[in-house]
Amino acid sequence: MTTFFMTLYILMWPVMALVVLIILSIGVYKDFREAKAEGRMVV
């Protein structure tokens, strides 16, 4: 059972990193879309 929990602990970090990456990507996409609609640059 200890090996099972250690495996879950190790595999949890890539999943959490993926969730953060998705959240950041959605935010950047929304900002890009809003800037394009207003006719201005993102940067």
ZAMIKE-467593 format. One record per residue: x, y, z of N, C-alpha, C in turn. Coordinates in pm, whole numbers, padded with zeros to 5 digits. Example, Ala and Ser with C-alpha at 12.3 -4.5 7.8 and 13.67 -1.06 7.14 Angstrom:
BEGIN
> 01319|-00569|00780|01230|-00450|00780|01320|-00330|00780
> 01285|-00225|00708|01367|-00106|00714|01290|00003|00787
END
This chain:
BEGIN
> 00081|-00120|00000|00000|00000|00000|00086|00126|00000
> 00202|00122|00060|00290|00238|00064|00338|00275|-00077
> 00366|00177|-00158|00409|00203|-00295|00299|00272|-00374
> 00177|00232|-00350|00062|00291|-00420|00051|00441|-00388
> 00060|00476|-00259|00048|00616|-00220|00168|00698|-00269
> 00285|00637|-00270|00403|00707|-00321|00388|00734|-00470
> 00334|00640|-00543|00309|00658|-00686|00209|00770|-00709
> 00101|00773|-00631|00003|00880|-00644|00066|01016|-00613
> 00149|01021|-00512|00214|01146|-00475|00305|01197|-00587
> 00379|01107|-00648|00471|01145|-00755|00393|01187|-00880
> 00285|01118|-00912|00208|01150|-01032|00116|01270|-01014
> 00095|01314|-00891|00008|01428|-00865|00071|01557|-00917
> 00202|01572|-00909|00268|01697|-00946|00258|01730|-01095
> 00278|01636|-01185|00258|01670|-01327|00114|01709|-01358
> 00019|01645|-01291|-00122|01680|-01313|-00150|01822|-01264
> -00097|01857|-01148|-00115|01993|-01097|-00049|02096|-01187
> 00069|02065|-01239|00138|02156|-01331|00056|02173|-01459
> -00004|02066|-01507|-00086|02073|-01628|-00208|02161|-01604
> -00271|02149|-01489|-00388|02232|-01457|-00349|02379|-01453
> -00236|02412|-01391|-00190|02551|-01386|-00159|02601|-01527
> -00096|02520|-01609|-00066|02559|-01747|-00194|02586|-01826
> -00295|02504|-01806|-00422|02523|-01876|-00488|02653|-01832
> -00487|02681|-01701|-00547|02804|-01649|-00475|02926|-01705
> -00342|02924|-01706|-00266|03036|-01762|-00292|03052|-01911
> -00299|02942|-01983|-00323|02948|-02128|-00460|03006|-02159
> -00560|02971|-02081|-00694|03027|-02102|-00692|03177|-02078
> -00622|03222|-01975|-00612|03365|-01948|-00543|03441|-02059
> -00435|03386|-02110|-00362|03450|-02220|-00449|03455|-02345
> -00522|03347|-02372|-00609|03344|-02489|-00719|03450|-02478
> -00777|03464|-02359|-00882|03565|-02341|-00825|03706|-02360
> -00707|03731|-02305|-00644|03862|-02322|-00613|03890|-02468
> -00563|03789|-02539|-00532|03805|-02680|-00658|03836|-02760
> -00765|03763|-02732|-00891|03782|-02804|-00949|03921|-02776
> -00941|03966|-02651|-00991|04097|-02615|-00909|04208|-02681
> -00778|04192|-02683|-00692|04292|-02747|-00719|04299|-02897
> -00739|04185|-02957|-00767|04182|-03102|-00899|04252|-03131
> -00999|04232|-03046|-01130|04295|-03067|-01120|04447|-03051
> -01032|04493|-02963|-01015|04637|-02942|-00915|04698|-03038
> -00846|04617|-03116|-00753|04669|-03215|-00620|04714|-03156
> -00577|04652|-03046|-00450|04689|-02986|-00362|04567|-02973
> -00232|04592|-02944|-00139|04480|-02929|-00149|04424|-02788
> -00116|04297|-02774|-00119|04232|-02645|-00004|04280|-02557
> 00112|04290|-02619|00231|04329|-02542|00242|04479|-02534
END
